[in-house]
Every structure is written in C-alpha cells, then in structure tokens.
C-alpha cells in the first residue's frame, strides 16, 4: 500500500514583504519555500520515539544510518505529515533488521501505516499497539514474532489491513474478536502461523472484508458460507471439514479460492462455476469424490484449476472451462484421482493452456493427436495411466514444450526423429513403457535437455553421438533396455551430470577411462546428507517444478534436480579392470558395478569421502581387500560378495559394519572379535565366465533402477499443499 500526501502550494518569495534577515537565513528560508521536501522538520517527540525504537534494532546493512538530524525526508522509511511533521508512516520492509520492537514505537500517536515485514523481529507483538488509534495498516509479516495476538488490537477501530503471515511461532486460539473489532477491516492475513481453533461466526459476516487468508495454520471446524463479497479466500492446509459451499455472496467478486490440503468431502457443486470472477481455484489434497458434472463449466476468466490428490472418478469432463483464443485456463491439474476413459478432445481446445497434469489416473486410449494444437503448452504430465499407442507426431506442434512426462503407461512404437523440433525441451521421461527401436540421431537437436529417462523399455542398438549434444544433462537413465555395444569414451564427460544409470542392458567391453567432470567430483555443491536416511529414499531423483502465472497469464517454468550423485552400470557384460580414476571421484555417492565380468584388484577407497553405497558383487575381482575404510563415515551399504578376493580383513578397519559383504569369497579371511578368522560364507556361487549369459538381476536396492519422481504442486497466495513440489504464484 502506497500512501500519497498532498503537497501545499507555496507562493513565490517576495523580498519586500520579508523582514530584514541575515543573508544565510534568507537563503535557507528561500530553499525551504521552493523545495519544501528538503525542510520538513520531524516532530521532536516522534523523533525521540523513533530513536528509542532504533536503540534495540540490529541493523547490519546500516539501512537506518540516515536517522540523524531533524529533516523527516532524510529518514529512511519514514513519512511525515506535511504541515505538522508528525510521523504518519513507518515502512521498514525487507531491511534485514532484527531485535525486539520496543513500546516507545507506540508513542507515534499519529501513525497510520506500519510495515515491518520481511525482517527478523522477534518477541511478542507489543500490547501498546492498541493505543495507535489512527492505524489503518499493520504489516508484521515474515518475521519471528511469537506468542498470541494481543487483545488490545480490538481498540484499532480504523484498521483496514492486518497482515501477520509468516510468523510460525505466532498462534494460539484464533481470537473470538477477530471478525468484529473493526468495521473497516478489508484485509486479514494470518496465514503460515500456528493459530488453531475454529473461525468465529463474526468472521463470516464482516461486511467490509475483501481479502481473508488463514492458510497454513491448524484451524478446524466446518466450512460454510461467507456472507460478504470476498475477493480472496485462502484456507489451505488446515483441519477444515465438511462439504464445499457455493460462496454465493461472492459470485461477482471472488477471484482466488484455495481450500487445498483439508478434509473436505462430497462432490464439487456446480454452483462453484457461478463464480464469475474466479481466476484461481485450488481444491487439491482433500477427499472430494464422485464424478464432475457436465454442467460444471467455468468462465474463461479461470486461469488455474487444481483438483489433484482427491478421489474424483468417472470420465474426464468434456468441457471444464470456456476458452477463447486469448483467454482461458493456463494450468489444469486433475492428477492423482481415479478418472477413467479417454482423454477428451475438448481439452485440446484450451488454446491458452500452458501446463497439463493428468498423471496417476486410470486413463486409457491414445494421446490425442490434436494435442499439437496447444501451441502454448510448456509442461505435460500424463504419467502413471494406461495410455496406449505411440507418442503422437503432432506433439511437435507444442514447440514451447519444456517437460514431456509420459512414464508408466503402455505406450509403444518408436521415438520419432521429428521430435528434435522440441528444441526447448528440458525434461523427457518416457520410462516404463514398451517403446522400441533406437535413439534417433536427430535428437542431437534437443540441446536443452537436462533430465532424460528412457529406462524400462525395449530400446536397442548402440549409443550414438547424439547424446553428446545434450550439454546440460543432469540425469540420464537408459536402464533395463536392450542396448548393446561398447560404452562410449564420452560417457562421464557431461559437465552438470549427477546420475548415470545404464543398468540391465547388454553393454560390453571396458569401462571408459579418463577424467571425470567437475559435477561428479564436487558433488555439485550438495551438502552431505544425513547418514540415517534410508538409501532407497535418497537414491531416487526429485524434480521440483515451479511455475509462475503473471499478470499477462504467462507461465514461467523452473525446476530443480535433487538426487544423489551416482553411477549404475550393473547387470551388463562389462569386462576388464575398473579404472582407478573411478575410485578417486570425491563427489560420488553411490557406485554399482555388480553382475558384470570385471576383474583385477580393488584400489583404495579412502578418497571417496562422500560414498554412501558401493556394490561390486558378482564379478571376478581378486587380490586383497583395500585398507582402512573407517574414514568413510557416510558409507551405509557395501557389497563385495561373490568375487575372488583373498587375504584377510582385519576387524579394526571398519568392515565389521557390513556383515555379509564378503560372502562367496572362499579364499578371504574375515577376522571377528575374539573368534579368529572366518572364511567368506555362504559357499561361493559358481563363477560365471564372460561367454555365459548375464546372471539374474540383483534383488537388493542397487538393482532398482534410479527413477524420476515428479512432485508437482501449486503454491502462492492462493494454492498448494505442503507436500506439493511445483509452485504456482500470482501477483495480486
């Protein structure tokens, strides 16, 4: 909120009408007359109050270093009334200030606007704020205030905006008076705090209220009608229950409605579509059920519709919203429900659509060829359904596509060479389908790719140099296909790579030797993870996708890859020695070379400081076990079983943490405390030779192919539950 003050009109200076003054005084006076903003004296009492307040404030950026002298215009964040010099506005937002707010601030008796947001003020909210009778706005959001909301706030009868969101230690029972202390209150934002209890009845009837956000608290009770013309209603992530009301009093005004992550039940009433101004609707993470009525058709003003993570069933709605060439839905999320049947062609008529999420349903049939009509589409996720057929060639019409996520379906056919037209694509996931053929050379044109998962298909052939053009690659999985031939020399040279998974193929020859890229070596800047976290949970890859809808209804896409740094070449036909350089990669967190035909000796592991899991089992490695591994404090999984190691393993070198790690090495002596030497047991599995067919796939976790889990959610002023991993924000 910006306050504007009228500047009085000053008449020109007429020297003949002024008394005789010293020249300097005359110059100062003339300066004040012609430039009044430079000579607005701060009221002495208010100045003292501000200096008292400043005495307890930590100001590392010296933002308040200008608080000297008496000229109000020079004081950062302070505005004064033009005639009296009394302080009417204190705006210290986002200045990295901290400390407690002293009661002397309450001596600013003419204060109308107080904004301390985006700092680190702590302690309780001063009860003396109640004596600032002229206050119209209080914004203490995004600080570290604690305690309860003081009852003295009830004395602020002129207050129009009370914004306290983002103070996680601020809470207690939602005050009974919150809806009736000011008949002028237009905006109440208590979101992201720790309030509990039920909403008082007065809040449902406060006629002046336009913006209400109580999201991300612990508020309980039944949701029922509000009887004022609300424009914004945010109740996400609470403990609310009941069925969805119609919000009839806000038919013409409500633009944002978010009730995500509560316990709402029943169906979606068709009257919700009567909200003529609605732009954002988020009902995700509830227990809504039944089908969607064909009469539920929103206006073209709706930009965001998120009904994900419910129990909705039946066919997808043929028409969910009106659309024109220039307006209509930007994001549609119906994922994680029980919708069945085919994807309706009407969805391809939502010309303004930029993000489409239909994953984790029971959808069948083919992907509509007309999807190429959605020329603004940037993200499409149809994963975890039962879709069949091939990837439609017309999808190249979505030339702005950034993420194509089709994993866990029944798709077949080949990867078409024409897909190189999607040259903006960053994420390509078609894993767990029945796609066959080879990787087309033309895909070298997809130079923006960062995440590629082609695992668990029927792809074959050798690796071509098209992959080398994906210079920004962070994650590459070709696991569980039928690829063959030698591993290319460029395999470990991608500058940003975090995960390479080629397990479960028929690659042969030697593991490439050479320099590893900086990403593998530095662990990409990731901090060391808690060793207590189960390995399976950190080996998976999390892609956090974010999207921002701005005033022009454009969606800004971003994502972050979070995963362990690892290499998995298990269950292939690789032979020869393991390159020593592979055991000098300090950033590597897991390495799986099991079920191959590798031989030679195992070098020292002491340089692999971040190593958490190592599986070299079911090979033909020989020689002695390397020395002390007690320095590898994050190592939680070790498997060297079924090789040809010999010699002894001393009890004091850290290996006792991994019982069974040496099974199947009959010539290896494993020392145990007070019991002498134990031979590797159980008996060695019959050794396999290079000419034999590949062995069975390893049962334990290393043979589980690294998979890409996409957690998508919508966050911001209006939406998103805590667990959601994509963010959709609106400038209001």
C-alpha positions in Angstrom: 0.0 0.0 0.0 1.4 3.3 -1.0 0.4 6.5 0.8 0.3 9.8 -1.0 0.3 13.1 0.6 -0.8 16.4 -0.8 1.9 19.0 -1.1 0.7 22.5 -0.2 1.1 25.2 -2.8 3.7 27.9 -1.9 3.6 31.4 -3.3 6.7 32.9 -4.8 9.1 34.7 -2.4 8.6 38.4 -2.4 11.6 40.1 -0.7 9.9 43.4 0.0 7.4 41.7 2.3 10.0 39.9 4.4 11.7 41.5 7.4 15.4 42.1 7.2 17.3 38.9 7.9 20.9 37.8 7.7 21.8 36.6 4.2 22.3 33.0 5.3 19.0 32.7 7.0 17.3 34.2 3.9 18.9 31.7 1.7 17.8 28.8 3.9 14.3 30.2 4.1 14.1 30.5 0.3 15.3 27.0 -0.1 12.5 25.7 2.3 9.9 27.7 0.4 10.9 26.5 -3.1 11.9 22.9 -2.0 9.7 22.0 0.9 10.6 18.4 0.8 14.1 19.3 2.0 13.0 21.1 5.1 10.2 19.1 6.7 11.1 19.1 10.4 10.4 15.9 12.2 8.3 16.4 15.3 10.7 16.3 18.3 8.5 13.8 20.3 8.2 11.5 17.3 11.9 11.8 16.7 12.7 10.6 20.2 10.3 7.7 19.9 12.0 6.6 16.7 15.4 6.8 18.2 14.3 4.8 21.2 12.9 2.1 18.8 16.1 2.1 16.9 18.2 1.6 20.0 17.1 -2.1 20.2 17.3 -2.8 16.5 20.2 -4.7 14.9 20.9 -3.2 11.5 23.8 -5.0 9.8 23.1 -3.2 6.4 23.0 0.2 8.1 19.7 0.9 6.5 18.8 3.3 9.3 22.1 5.1 9.3 20.2 8.1 7.8 18.2 8.5 11.1 20.1 11.7 12.1 19.2 15.3 12.1 15.6 16.6 12.1 14.7 16.5 8.4 12.0 13.9 8.0 12.7 13.5 4.3 16.1 12.1 5.0 15.0 9.4 7.4 14.8 6.1 5.6 11.3 4.5 5.7 9.7 7.5 7.5 6.9 9.7 6.1 5.6 12.8 7.9 2.5 14.9 7.6 3.5 18.0 5.6 2.2 20.6 8.0 3.0 19.3 11.4 5.9 16.9 10.9 4.2 14.2 12.8 5.1 10.6 11.7 2.3 9.0 9.7 4.1 6.1 8.1 6.9 3.7 9.1 7.9 1.4 6.3 11.0 -0.7 7.1 10.1 -3.7 5.0 12.9 -6.1 3.8 15.8 -4.3 5.5 17.4 -7.3 7.3 16.5 -5.8 10.7 16.2 -7.8 13.9 15.6 -7.4 17.6 12.6 -6.6 19.7 10.0 -3.9 19.0 10.1 -1.6 22.0 6.9 0.0 23.3 8.3 3.5 22.5 7.2 2.9 18.9 3.7 3.2 20.3 4.3 6.9 21.1 3.8 7.7 17.4 0.2 8.8 18.1 -0.5 9.9 14.5 0.8 6.7 12.9 -1.4 5.4 10.1 0.8 2.9 8.3 3.2 0.4 10.0 5.2 -2.1 7.9 8.0 -4.1 9.5 7.6 -7.1 7.1 10.4 -9.2 5.8 12.8 -8.8 8.7 13.7 -10.9 11.7 12.0 -9.0 14.6 11.2 -11.3 17.5 9.4 -11.4 20.8 5.8 -10.8 21.3 3.7 -8.2 19.5 3.6 -5.1 21.8 0.3 -4.8 23.5 0.6 -1.0 23.3 -0.1 -1.2 19.5 -3.7 -0.9 20.7 -3.2 2.8 21.6 -2.3 3.7 18.0 -5.9 4.7 17.3 -5.1 6.2 13.8 -3.6 3.0 12.4 -5.1 1.8 9.2 -2.4 -0.8 8.2 -0.2 -3.2 10.3 2.1 -5.5 8.3 4.4 -7.6 10.5 4.6 -10.5 8.1 7.6 -12.7 7.6 9.3 -12.1 10.9 9.9 -14.2 14.0 7.2 -12.9 16.3 5.8 -15.3 18.8 3.1 -15.6 21.4 -0.6 -14.7 20.8 -2.3 -11.8 19.2 -2.8 -9.1 21.9 -6.4 -8.3 22.8 -5.6 -4.6 22.7 -5.8 -4.8 18.9 -9.5 -4.6 19.4 -9.1 -0.8 20.1 -7.9 -0.2 16.5 -11.3 0.6 15.1 -9.9 2.3 12.0 -7.8 -0.7 10.9 -8.2 -1.7 7.3 -5.3 -4.2 6.9 -3.9 -6.6 9.4 -1.1 -8.7 7.9 0.8 -11.1 10.2 1.5 -14.1 8.0 4.8 -15.9 8.1 5.4 -15.9 11.9 5.5 -19.6 12.7 5.6 -19.1 16.4 2.7 -16.8 16.5 -0.6 -18.5 17.2 -2.9 -19.8 19.9 -6.6 -19.8 19.6 -8.0 -17.7 16.8 -9.3 -14.7 18.8 -13.0 -14.5 19.1 -13.0 -10.8 18.4 -11.1 -11.1 15.1 -14.2 -10.5 13.0 -15.8 -7.7 14.8 -13.2 -5.3 16.2 -13.1 -3.0 13.1 -15.9 -2.4 10.8 -13.4 -1.1 8.3 -11.2 -4.2 8.1 -10.7 -5.2 4.4 -7.7 -7.5 4.5 -6.9 -10.1 7.2 -3.8 -12.3 6.5 -2.9 -14.7 9.4 -1.5 -17.4 7.1 1.6 -19.5 7.8 1.3 -19.1 11.5 0.2 -21.5 14.3 -3.4 -20.5 15.0 -5.9 -23.1 16.0 -9.5 -23.4 17.0 -12.5 -22.5 14.8 -13.3 -19.4 12.9 -15.6 -17.2 14.9 -19.1 -16.5 13.3 -18.3 -12.8 13.2 -15.7 -13.5 10.5 -18.3 -14.9 8.2 -20.4 -11.8 8.5 -17.9 -9.0 8.4 -19.2 -6.9 5.5 -16.1 -4.9 4.9 -13.8 -7.9 4.5 -12.5 -8.5 1.0 -9.2 -10.5 1.5 -9.1 -13.4 4.0 -6.1 -15.7 4.2 -5.9 -18.1 7.1 -4.0 -20.8 5.2 -1.2 -23.0 6.7 -2.5 -23.0 10.3 -4.3 -25.6 12.5 -7.8 -24.1 12.2 -10.6 -26.7 12.4 -14.3 -26.7 12.0 -16.9 -26.9 9.3 -16.6 -24.8 6.2 -19.8 -22.9 5.5 -20.9 -19.9 3.6 -19.3 -16.4 3.9 -21.8 -13.6 3.8 -19.6 -10.8 2.3 -18.3 -10.1 -1.1 -14.8 -11.6 -0.8 -12.2 -11.2 -3.5 -9.6 -13.6 -2.0 -10.2 -16.6 0.3 -7.3 -18.7 1.4 -7.9 -21.5 3.8 -5.4 -24.1 2.5 -3.6 -26.5 4.8 -5.8 -26.5 7.9 -8.1 -29.1 9.5 -11.3 -28.0 7.9 -14.0 -30.5 7.0 -17.5 -30.7 5.6 -18.7 -30.1 2.0 -17.9 -27.3 -0.3 -20.3 -24.3 -0.1 -21.3 -22.2 -3.1 -19.9 -18.8 -1.8 -23.0 -17.2 -3.2 -22.3 -13.8 -1.7 -19.1 -13.6 -3.7 -20.5 -14.6 -7.0 -19.2 -11.5 -8.8 -16.1 -10.7 -6.7 -14.2 -13.8 -5.7 -11.0 -14.2 -7.8 -8.9 -16.6 -5.7 -10.3 -19.6 -3.8 -7.9 -22.2 -2.2 -9.0 -24.9 0.2 -6.2 -27.3 -0.6 -5.0 -29.8 2.0 -8.0 -30.1 4.2 -10.6 -32.8 4.8 -13.4 -31.7 2.5 -15.8 -34.5 1.3 -18.6 -34.9 -1.1 -18.7 -33.8 -4.7 -17.9 -30.5 -6.4 -21.2 -28.5 -6.6 -21.9 -27.0 -10.0 -22.7 -23.7 -8.3 -18.9 -23.1 -7.9 -18.9 -22.4 -11.7 -21.2 -19.4 -11.0 -18.2 -17.5 -9.5 -17.9 -15.2 -12.4 -14.6 -13.5 -11.5 -12.8 -16.7 -10.3 -9.2 -16.9 -11.7 -7.7 -19.4 -9.3 -9.3 -22.5 -7.8 -7.3 -25.0 -5.8 -9.2 -27.9 -4.1 -6.3 -30.3 -4.1 -5.4 -32.7 -1.3 -8.9 -33.3 0.0 -11.3 -36.2 0.0 -13.6 -35.0 -2.8 -15.3 -37.8 -4.6 -17.9 -38.6 -7.3 -17.7 -37.5 -10.9 -17.6 -34.0 -12.3 -20.9 -32.9 -13.6 -21.0 -31.8 -17.3 -22.7 -28.6 -16.0 -19.6 -27.6 -14.1 -18.1 -25.2 -16.7 -16.1 -22.3 -15.5 -15.8 -19.0 -17.3 -12.9 -18.0 -19.5 -11.5 -15.9 -16.6 -10.3 -19.1 -14.8 -6.6 -19.4 -15.2 -5.7 -22.1 -12.7 -7.8 -25.2 -11.8 -6.2 -27.7 -9.4 -8.3 -30.7 -8.3 -5.4 -33.1 -7.8 -5.0 -35.6 -5.0 -8.7 -36.3 -4.4 -10.9 -39.3 -5.1 -12.7 -38.0 -8.1 -13.8 -40.6 -10.6 -15.7 -41.1 -13.8 -14.7 -39.7 -17.2 -12.7 -36.6 -17.6 -15.0 -33.6 -18.2 -15.5 -33.0 -21.8 -15.6 -29.3 -21.2 -14.3 -27.8 -18.0 -14.0 -24.1 -18.9 -14.9 -21.7 -21.6 -12.0 -20.6 -23.7 -11.1 -18.1 -26.4 -8.1 -17.5 -28.5 -6.6 -15.1 -26.0 -8.0 -16.2 -22.6 -8.8 -19.3 -20.6 -7.1 -21.9 -18.5 -3.3 -21.7 -18.1 -2.9 -24.6 -15.7 -5.1 -27.7 -15.4 -4.2 -30.3 -12.8 -6.5 -33.3 -12.4 -3.7 -35.7 -11.4 -3.9 -38.3 -8.6 -7.5 -39.1 -8.9 -9.5 -42.1 -10.3 -10.6 -40.6 -13.6 -11.1 -43.2 -16.3 -11.7 -43.4 -20.0 -10.1 -41.5 -22.8 -8.6 -38.0 -22.8 -11.4 -35.9 -24.3 -10.6 -34.0 -27.4 -12.2 -30.8 -25.8 -9.0 -30.5 -23.7 -7.1 -29.8 -26.9 -9.4 -26.7 -27.5 -8.0 -25.0 -24.4 -5.7 -22.9 -26.6 -4.2 -20.9 -23.7 -3.2 -24.0 -21.7 0.4 -24.0 -20.7 0.5 -26.8 -18.1 -1.5 -30.0 -18.2 -1.3 -32.6 -15.4 -3.4 -35.8 -15.8 -1.0 -38.3 -14.1 -1.9 -41.1 -11.7 -5.4 -41.8 -13.0 -6.9 -44.7 -14.9 -6.9 -43.2 -18.3 -6.9 -45.4 -21.4 -6.8 -44.9 -25.1 -4.3 -42.9 -27.1 -2.9 -39.5 -26.6 -5.0 -37.2 -28.8 -3.2 -36.2 -31.9 -4.7 -32.8 -31.6 -2.5 -32.1 -28.6 -0.3 -30.3 -31.0 -2.9 -27.6 -31.2 -1.9 -26.5 -27.7 0.9 -24.3 -29.0 1.5 -22.5 -25.6 1.9 -25.8 -23.7 5.1 -25.9 -21.7 4.5 -28.9 -19.3 2.5 -32.0 -19.9 2.4 -34.9 -17.5 0.3 -38.0 -18.5 2.3 -40.5 -16.5 1.0 -43.4 -14.4 -2.0 -44.2 -16.6 -2.8 -47.0 -19.1 -2.4 -45.0 -22.2 -1.6 -46.9 -25.4 -0.5 -46.3 -28.9 2.6 -44.2 -29.9 3.7 -40.7 -29.0 1.7 -38.6 -31.5 3.9 -36.9 -34.0 1.7 -33.8 -33.9 3.1 -33.1 -30.4 5.9 -31.2 -32.1 3.2 -28.5 -32.6 3.8 -27.8 -28.9 7.0 -26.1 -29.9 7.4 -24.3 -26.5 7.3 -27.6 -24.6 9.8 -27.8 -21.7 8.7 -31.0 -19.9 7.2 -34.1 -21.6 6.4 -36.7 -18.9 4.8 -39.9 -20.2 6.3 -42.6 -17.9 4.4 -45.7 -16.6 2.0 -46.2 -19.4 1.6 -48.8 -22.2 3.0 -46.7 -25.0 4.6 -48.4 -27.9 6.2 -47.6 -31.2 9.5 -45.8 -31.7 10.9 -42.5 -30.8 10.3 -40.4 -33.9 13.2 -38.4 -35.4 10.9 -35.4 -35.8 10.8 -34.9 -32.0 14.0 -32.8 -32.5 11.6 -30.0 -33.2 11.0 -29.7 -29.5 14.3 -27.9 -29.1 13.3 -26.2 -25.8 12.7 -29.5 -24.0 14.4 -29.8 -20.7 12.7 -33.0 -19.2 12.0 -36.1 -21.3 10.6 -39.1 -19.4 9.1 -42.0 -21.3 10.3 -44.7 -18.9 8.3 -47.8 -18.1 6.6 -48.2 -21.4 7.1 -50.6 -24.4 8.9 -48.2 -26.7 11.3 -49.9 -29.1 13.9 -49.0 -31.7 17.0 -46.9 -31.4 17.6 -43.4 -30.2 17.4 -41.3 -33.4 20.5 -39.3 -34.4 18.3 -36.3 -34.9 17.7 -36.0 -31.2 21.0 -34.2 -31.1 18.9 -31.2 -31.7 17.4 -31.4 -28.2 20.3 -29.3 -26.8 18.3 -28.0 -23.8 17.7 -31.5 -22.3 18.7 -31.8 -18.6 16.7 -34.9 -17.5 16.3 -37.9 -19.8 14.7 -41.1 -18.6 14.2 -43.8 -21.2 14.5 -46.7 -18.8 12.4 -49.9 -18.7 11.5 -50.0 -22.4 12.6 -52.2 -25.4 15.1 -49.8 -26.8 18.1 -51.3 -28.5 21.2 -50.6 -30.6 24.4 -48.8 -29.7 24.8 -45.4 -28.2 25.3 -42.8 -30.8 26.9 -39.3 -30.5 23.5 -37.5 -30.5 23.7 -37.8 -26.7 26.9 -35.8 -26.6 25.0 -32.7 -27.7 22.9 -32.7 -24.5 25.4 -30.5 -22.9 23.2 -29.5 -19.9 22.4 -33.1 -18.9 22.0 -33.7 -15.2 20.2 -37.1 -15.2 20.4 -39.9 -17.8 18.9 -43.3 -17.4 18.8 -45.9 -20.1 18.4 -48.8 -17.6 16.6 -52.0 -18.3 16.6 -51.9 -22.1 18.4 -53.9 -24.8 21.2 -51.5 -25.6 24.5 -53.2 -26.6 28.0 -52.4 -27.8 30.9 -50.7 -26.0 30.4 -47.9 -23.6 31.4 -44.6 -25.4 34.5 -42.7 -24.3 32.4 -39.6 -23.6 30.2 -41.3 -21.1 31.4 -39.4 -18.0 32.2 -36.0 -19.6 28.9 -34.1 -19.1 29.7 -31.0 -17.0 26.5 -31.0 -15.0 25.7 -34.7 -14.7 24.6 -36.1 -11.3 23.2 -39.6 -12.2 24.1 -42.1 -14.9 22.1 -45.3 -14.9 22.8 -47.9 -17.6 22.0 -51.0 -15.6 20.2 -54.0 -17.0 21.4 -53.8 -20.6 24.0 -55.7 -22.7 26.8 -53.2 -22.8 30.1 -54.9 -23.3 33.8 -54.0 -23.4 35.6 -51.9 -20.9 34.6 -49.1 -18.6 35.9 -45.9 -20.1 39.0 -44.5 -18.5 39.7 -40.7 -18.3 38.9 -37.5 -16.5 35.6 -37.2 -14.7 33.6 -34.0 -14.9 33.5 -31.4 -12.2 29.9 -32.3 -11.2 30.9 -35.8 -10.2 34.0 -34.6 -8.4 32.4 -31.7 -6.5 29.1 -33.4 -5.7 27.5 -30.4 -7.5 27.7 -28.4 -4.3 25.3 -30.6 -2.4 25.8 -30.9 1.3 26.4 -34.3 2.9 23.1 -36.0 3.7 22.1 -37.5 6.9 23.5 -41.0 7.0 20.4 -42.2 8.9 18.2 -41.5 5.8 17.4 -44.8 4.1 19.5 -45.3 0.9 16.5 -46.0 -1.3 14.9 -42.7 -0.5 18.0 -40.6 -1.4 18.9 -42.6 -4.5 15.7 -41.6 -6.2 15.6 -38.3 -8.0 13.3 -35.5 -7.1 12.4 -32.9 -9.7 10.8 -29.8 -8.2 8.9 -28.0 -11.0 7.8 -24.4 -10.4 5.6 -22.3 -12.5 4.5 -18.7 -12.0 1.5 -17.1 -13.6 2.0 -13.4 -14.0 -0.4 -10.7 -14.9 -0.3 -11.5 -18.6 -1.3 -15.1 -17.9 2.1 -16.4 -18.9 3.6 -19.4 -17.1 7.2 -19.1 -16.0 8.7 -22.6 -15.7 11.6 -23.7 -13.5 12.8 -26.9 -11.9 15.5 -28.2 -9.6 17.0 -31.7 -9.7 17.8 -33.1 -6.2 19.4 -36.5 -6.2 22.4 -38.5 -5.0 25.4 -38.4 -7.3 25.9 -41.8 -8.7 26.8 -44.3 -11.4 25.0 -47.6 -12.0 26.4 -49.9 -14.7 25.2 -53.1 -13.0 23.9 -56.2 -14.8 25.7 -55.8 -18.1 28.5 -57.7 -19.9 31.4 -55.4 -18.9 34.9 -56.9 -18.5 38.4 -55.8 -17.7 39.7 -53.8 -14.8 37.8 -51.0 -13.1 39.6 -47.7 -13.9 41.5 -46.4 -10.9 40.2 -42.9 -11.5 36.7 -44.1 -10.7 37.8 -44.5 -7.1 39.2 -41.0 -6.9 35.9 -39.2 -7.6 35.4 -37.4 -4.3 31.8 -36.3 -5.1 30.4 -39.8 -5.9 27.8 -41.0 -3.5 26.9 -44.4 -4.9 28.6 -46.8 -7.4 27.1 -50.0 -8.6 29.1 -52.3 -11.0 27.6 -55.6 -9.8 26.7 -58.5 -12.1 29.4 -58.0 -14.7 32.7 -59.7 -15.6 35.1 -57.2 -14.1 38.5 -58.4 -12.9 41.7 -57.0 -11.4 42.3 -55.6 -7.9 40.3 -53.1 -5.9 42.2 -49.9 -5.2 41.9 -47.8 -2.1 38.5 -46.2 -1.3 39.8 -43.6 1.1 39.4 -40.7 -1.3 35.7 -41.4 -1.9 34.7 -39.3 1.1 31.0 -38.9 0.2 30.5 -42.5 -0.7 27.2 -43.9 0.7 26.8 -47.2 -1.2 29.1 -49.5 -3.1 28.2 -52.7 -4.9 30.8 -54.6 -6.8 29.3 -58.1 -6.2 29.1 -60.9 -8.7 32.3 -60.1 -10.6 35.7 -61.7 -10.8 37.7 -59.2 -8.7 40.7 -60.6 -6.9 43.6 -59.6 -4.6 43.3 -58.2 -1.2 40.5 -56.0 0.2 41.8 -52.4 0.4 42.8 -51.0 3.8 41.0 -49.0 6.4 37.6 -47.6 5.3 36.7 -46.2 8.8 37.1 -42.7 7.3 34.1 -43.3 5.0 31.7 -42.3 7.7 28.7 -42.0 5.4 29.0 -45.4 3.9 25.8 -47.4 4.7 25.8 -50.2 2.1 28.8 -52.3 1.0 28.6 -55.5 -1.1 31.8 -57.2 -2.3 30.3 -60.7 -2.3 30.8 -63.4 -4.9 34.2 -62.4 -6.2 37.7 -63.9 -5.8 39.2 -61.8 -3.1 41.9 -63.3 -0.9 43.9 -62.5 2.1 42.4 -61.2 5.4 40.1 -58.4 6.5 41.2 -57.1 9.9 38.5 -56.4 12.4 39.6 -52.9 13.2 39.4 -51.4 9.7 35.7 -50.6 9.7 34.4 -53.5 7.7 32.6 -55.1 10.7 29.7 -52.7 10.0 28.8 -54.7 6.9 28.0 -58.3 7.8 27.7 -60.5 4.7 29.6 -58.0 2.5 32.3 -60.7 1.7 30.1 -63.8 1.2 31.1 -66.0 -1.6 34.9 -65.2 -1.4 36.2 -68.6 -0.2 39.9 -67.5 -0.1 39.1 -64.4 2.0 39.6 -64.5 5.8 37.3 -62.2 7.7 38.5 -61.6 11.2 36.0 -61.3 14.0 36.4 -60.2 17.6 37.8 -63.0 19.7 36.8 -65.7 17.2 39.8 -65.6 14.9 39.3 -65.9 11.1 36.1 -66.8 9.3 36.0 -67.7 5.7 33.6 -66.0 3.4 30.3 -67.8 3.6 27.9 -69.0 2.3 29.8 -71.0 -0.3 30.8 -69.2 -3.5 28.3 -69.1 -6.2 29.6 -70.9 -9.3 31.6 -68.3 -11.1 30.3 -67.2 -14.5 32.6 -66.6 -17.4 32.3 -63.8 -20.0 30.8 -66.2 -22.6 27.9 -67.1 -20.4 24.6 -65.2 -20.5 24.0 -62.5 -18.0 23.2 -63.5 -14.4 19.9 -62.8 -12.6 19.2 -59.3 -11.6 20.3 -58.4 -8.1 17.5 -58.4 -5.7 18.5 -55.7 -3.3 18.3 -52.0 -3.8 21.1 -51.4 -6.2 19.3 -53.2 -8.9 16.3 -51.0 -8.5 16.8 -48.6 -11.4 17.1 -44.9 -10.3 13.8 -43.4 -11.1 12.5 -39.9 -11.5 9.7 -38.9 -9.1 8.0 -35.7 -10.0 6.3 -34.0 -7.1 4.1 -31.2 -8.6 2.2 -28.7 -6.6 0.8 -25.2 -6.7 1.9 -22.6 -4.1 1.5 -18.9 -3.7 -1.2 -16.6 -2.4 -3.9 -19.0 -3.4 -2.8 -22.5 -3.6 -0.7 -25.5 -2.8 -0.5 -28.0 0.0 2.7 -28.6 1.9 3.6 -31.7 0.0 3.4 -30.2 -3.5 6.5 -29.8 -5.4 5.6 -27.4 -8.1 4.7 -23.7 -7.3 2.2 -21.5 -8.9 2.1 -17.9 -7.7 0.1 -14.9 -8.7 0.9 -11.2 -8.5 -2.2 -9.7 -6.8 
